[in-house]
């Protein structure tokens, strides 16, 4: 998921960070370690083509055609 390119409304964005279970020593400051609520949206930090970054729900991001497996 991190580093992959997705489409947001047809425009490419890169997933920079996501939530994951805490490790003994986090290797990246861009990983959230607070677990989400049971039915909360899975949020990701994305970087758009113009360099701006924002946090948004993962729902709605799509893989570009030919990348799905």
N, C-alpha and C positions, 0 to 999 in steps of 0.2 A: 504494500500500500504506500509506504513512504518512498518518495522519489518517482512514483508512477505518474504518467500523464493521463488526465481524465478530461472529459468535455463538460463544461458548464454552459448551458444554453448555446452549444455549438462552438464555443471558444475554448482552446486548450488551457488547462491549469495544471499545476504540479502540486501533489500532496506533499507538504513539508513535515507535518507532525500529526500524530494521532494519539489516542489514549491506549495505554497498554498496562499490563499488570506490573507492579513495582518489582524491580530487581534488587539484588543486594547492593550494587553500586550502579546507578544509572550512568550509561555511557554517553548520553546526549541530553543537553539541557532542554531540547525541544520535544520531550516526551512527557505527557501529562501522566501523573501516577495516582491521581484521585479517581477512584472508580465511579462511573456514572450510576445514576439511579436505575432501577430495574428496566423501566420502559423509556428511559431518556434517549434522545437522539445521539447517535455516535458523531461527535463533532471532529472535524479535521481542520488544520491550518493549511490553507492553500495559497499559492503564489500565482498571480495572474500574469499575463504576457507583458503588462506595463510595469511589472515589478512590485505592485501593491500586494499586500498580504491581508488576509481576513480569515476569521474562523466561521465555518458554516457547517450545517449538517452534511454528513456523507451522503445521505439519501438525495438523489437527484444528480449526482455525478455519474457520468457514463464513460465506459471505455470506448476509445475510438474504434471504428470498424476495422476488422481484421486483427484486433488485439484480444478479443474474447476467446476463451478456451473452455 
